[in-house]
Amino acid sequence: MKKLSFYITLALTSLFFGACSDEIPNWENPQTFDAEEAITIPGYTAYTVAPIDLAGDDEQVRLFVIGNGDALPEGFELQNARIALTPQGVEDATATIVSTTVDGLADAASLQALVESIYGKRPETRTFEGHVYVNAVKNGQYILIDAGTVEVLLTPAAPFIASAYYIVGDAFGWDATDAYKFKHSAADVYEDPVFTIMITTTADNQYWKIIPQSCLDAGGTWAIENAPNGVVGVEVDGDDSMEGALITTTSTGTKANAGKIAAAGTYMMTINMMDYTFTIVPVASQFYIFGDFAGWNGDGAIQNAMFPQGDNVFTYTAQFNGNVKIWAAGDFNNWGACYNTSKANDGTTAMSGSIEQSDGGAIHSPENGLFTFTLDLNNMTYKWEKLANQSPATYTNISIIGNFNGWGGDVELTEVNPHNWYTEFTQTDTGNCQLKLRANHDWGTNWGFGSDGDWAVNESNWAKVCSNGAGNIYVPVGTYDIYLNDITGEVRILKK
């Protein structure tokens, strides 16, 4: 009889006939069988196979081979093969039992999940020590065979993700620069594969492509065009979809083509490089802050407009002592559209941090006091700046006066938050349509801009920093939301 048959027969004979029947172990769950009771059989040994790349299409991959194929004695069969995989280079690592066929095949998806859970998603070769066990079975009785240890090298499946990406195109120039670099968290790109950028186009039909850092590292914007680590684009040249798939080469093997933004405007572009997809979402030009000071709803938010400080940067100066979030115009009461911090940082009192658009965590003021809160959508960040003067002038009333009432009366604003005033106002004058804002129904403190009529309110000219005694503001017939910050002199007049 061959060696394998002989050693199994010897082991089973010793087990079955060297003890009373009530001492015969009946291991109904061989997965939990004590490895110290396993037998070894000369020649029946597991051997290491070549490194395994899980990026392939195979549903099963081979983790080991057995070096002896001798037949079992009649009535015996090998079952319940498994390998105990212990990750190397991991402190306090423990083994994970992975089921295999008796010839070493294991489920590729389970191995992918195992590697990701220990090492993350980065496609680097990971080393495991594997201890192979298999059962010899007859009539419900098991004996455990220890086939020895092997080295298992696994590389998880993952696409190429560069360390950084840049948008190029008609609106940005066709050479990658830091001015148009996508924003990204500090996390490994294989743990956080999402990159974002705020972009503004001033003309219709603007073409774009995406340049990975690998191109720049290789010598320039277009150093690598037609490869997995090369220029990123879309399948169809001129595709103006606002979401879809990204490619590095098309299905026909030609280079990736340019996408297109059909209409001028400001947009948030998000790319997910784990699944190679993109979304382009229009961004409103008005933002509203709300929270503990204003109420957690759209009615509170509409009364607390932020003031623009340039492209995609907005501020709000007020007394703060609590949590805040931000909504864009049109997103009121949509919690998934809030601009806030992450859920993990809910209630943070940090002086600055990252912003995301989600139903995330609120941002808490660093302390009770007068602060300027800044929302920077270009960098997806926020910051607090404490005012040097914590006791600025206060006013009993702030009101509107103008041609509409013959400069003889006042339409009151409401102080919705210390130093922040709001009203809904309907302009009825069809003449020169001029008005001003003033404090305490007196001309000692009033807010205007430049010379009379220099500020003519319209959809693209709806916010100014005003000053005491400056010119009248031209406001055409219509209904408006009017806001004033009496510390900064910022006035916002937005037609409804």
HELIX and SHEET records of a PDB file:
HELIX    1   1 LYS A    3  PHE A   17  1                                  15    
HELIX    2   2 SER A   21  GLU A   23  5                                   3    
HELIX    3   3 PRO A   30  THR A   32  5                                   3    
HELIX    4   4 ALA A   35  GLU A   37  5                                   3    
HELIX    5   5 ALA A  108  TYR A  119  1                                  12    
HELIX    6   6 ASP A  178  TYR A  180  5                                   3    
HELIX    7   7 GLN A  213  ASP A  217  1                                   5    
HELIX    8   8 GLY A  298  ALA A  301  1                                   4    
HELIX    9   9 TRP A  335  ALA A  337  5                                   3    
HELIX   10  10 LYS A  343  ASN A  345  5                                   3    
HELIX   11  11 ASN A  403  ASN A  405  5                                   3    
SHEET    1   A 2 ALA A  46  THR A  48  0                                        
SHEET    2   A 2 PHE A  64  ILE A  66 -1                                        
SHEET    1   B 5 ILE A  52  ASP A  53  0                                        
SHEET    2   B 5 GLN A 141  THR A 155  1                                        
SHEET    3   B 5 ARG A 126  LYS A 138 -1                                        
SHEET    4   B 5 GLU A  77  PRO A  87 -1                                        
SHEET    5   B 5 THR A  96  SER A  99 -1                                        
SHEET    1   C 2 GLN A  60  ARG A  62  0                                        
SHEET    2   C 2 LEU A 105  ASP A 107 -1                                        
SHEET    1   D 3 TYR A 165  GLY A 169  0                                        
SHEET    2   D 3 GLN A 206  PRO A 212 -1                                        
SHEET    3   D 3 GLY A 259  ILE A 261 -1                                        
SHEET    1   E 4 VAL A 194  THR A 201  0                                        
SHEET    2   E 4 GLY A 265  ASN A 272 -1                                        
SHEET    3   E 4 THR A 277  PRO A 282 -1                                        
SHEET    4   E 4 GLU A 243  ALA A 245 -1                                        
SHEET    1   F 3 PHE A 287  GLY A 291  0                                        
SHEET    2   F 3 ASN A 323  ALA A 328 -1                                        
SHEET    3   F 3 ILE A 363  HIS A 364 -1                                        
SHEET    1   G 5 PHE A 307  PRO A 308  0                                        
SHEET    2   G 5 VAL A 313  PHE A 320 -1                                        
SHEET    3   G 5 GLY A 369  ASP A 376 -1                                        
SHEET    4   G 5 THR A 381  LYS A 386 -1                                        
SHEET    5   G 5 SER A 352  SER A 354 -1                                        
SHEET    1   H 2 TYR A 339  ASN A 340  0                                        
SHEET    2   H 2 GLU A 356  GLN A 357 -1                                        
SHEET    1   I 5 VAL A 411  GLU A 412  0                                        
SHEET    2   I 5 ILE A 398  GLY A 402 -1                                        
SHEET    3   I 5 GLN A 434  ALA A 439 -1                                        
SHEET    4   I 5 ASP A 442  GLY A 448 -1                                        
SHEET    5   I 5 SER A 467  ASN A 468 -1                                        
SHEET    1   J 5 VAL A 411  GLU A 412  0                                        
SHEET    2   J 5 ILE A 398  GLY A 402 -1                                        
SHEET    3   J 5 GLN A 434  ALA A 439 -1                                        
SHEET    4   J 5 ILE A 473  TYR A 474 -1                                        
SHEET    5   J 5 TRP A 455  ALA A 456  1                                        
SHEET    1   K 5 THR A 414  ASN A 417  0                                        
SHEET    2   K 5 ASN A 420  GLN A 427 -1                                        
SHEET    3   K 5 GLY A 478  ASN A 485 -1                                        
SHEET    4   K 5 GLU A 490  LYS A 495 -1                                        
SHEET    5   K 5 ALA A 463  VAL A 465 -1                                        
END                                                                             
